[in-house]
Amino acid sequence: MKISQFQMKLSNFILHTAVPIFALVDWMLFLPHGRVRPRAAVYFLAYPIAYSIFIALRAQFGGYLYGTVRYPYPFADPDLLGWPVTLLVAALLLLVYYAMGRMFIALDCWMTTKKESSP
């Protein structure tokens, strides 16, 4: 089955833009705040680590994606960048994910104190 350019752009938009925005809005408006502890930022790294392992294994044992590449993203493609650069990029992404986790935890705490202090 051939995927059209429109279908590819639409699915990328939904996956990488719409879903994160809706998840953020859902968290901010509908979920209770103040339950997440700062150490949870380390636990947030489990998904990107597991996904990195998955794409590496999938590339080794699976076929080509879209008929041309083995990895889903150019920044995670050791065939294109080499393993040292790919691992450096992965480490930098983990730092960014950790920093974003801490930022969202701080925002969660701030939202809790703001809610408690309002009349």
N, C-alpha and C positions, 0 to 999 in steps of 0.2 A: 504494500500500500504506500503510495507516494503522498507525502505531506506537502501541502501548498505553502508558499511563503507567508500568506495571510494566516494560516493555521499556526505556523511556527511563531510568528510575531504575537498572535493572540495568546497562545499558551505561555510564552515567555512573559508577557505582560501580566497575565493572571498569576503565574507562579512567583515572579520576582517583584511585583509591584502591588497588585490588588490584595493578595493574601496577607502580606506583611502589614499593610495599612489596616485592613479589617481586623487582624489579630491585635494590633496595638490599640485600636479604638475599642474593641471588645474588652481588653484588659483594663483600659483606663476607665471605662464607663460601667461595666457590669460585674467585675470580679471584686471580691473583698481585698483590701490592701493591708499591709503591715504584717503579713505572715512570712514573708521571705527574709531569710537571714543573709548577711554579707557573704558567708562561706558558700552559699548556693551558687555564686558566680563560677566557682570551680566546677560544680556539677553541670552547669550550662555548657561546658566544653565537651561533654560526652557525645552529643549529637554530631558536631563537626568532626571530632576524631573518628567516630564510627563511620560517618559518611566518607571521610578520606580513605579509610581502610577499604570500605566497600568499593569505591571507584577504582582503587589500585588493583584489587582482586578482580573486579569486573573487566578491567582492561587486559589483565593477564590471561584470563580464562574465557572471556566473552568475545564477541565479534566487534566489528567496527560500528561506531555510532554514525548515523547519517551517511554511511558508506565511505567515510574518509578519515575519521579520527577515532582513537580508542578512548579518549577522555572527554568528559562533557564540557569542560571549560579550558580555555587556553592557558590560564594561569596555574592550572593543576595538571598540566601535560608534560611529563618528563621526556616524552619523545620530541617535543618542541623546545623545551627549556633546559633539559638535563636534570638529573636528580638533585644536585646541590641547590640549584635555583628553585626548583619546585618545593623542596623541603624548607627552604628559607621563606618562601611565600606562605607555605602552610603554617610555619611558626608565627609569622607576622599576623596572619589571619586569626590564629588562636589568641594572640595578644589583643587584637581588636575585639574579638568576641568577648574576651574576659572583661575588657574595659567597658564595653557596651552592657554587659551583665551587671557590672558594678554601678553603672550609670542608671540602669533601670531599677535596680534595688534601691538606690538613693532616691530616685523619683518616687518609688513606691512608699518609702518611709516619709518623704515630704508630703505626699498626698494623704497619708494617714494622719500626720500631725496637723495638717491644714484642715482636714475634716473634723478632727477632735476639737480644734480651737474655734471653729465656726459655731455661731449660736443656733 
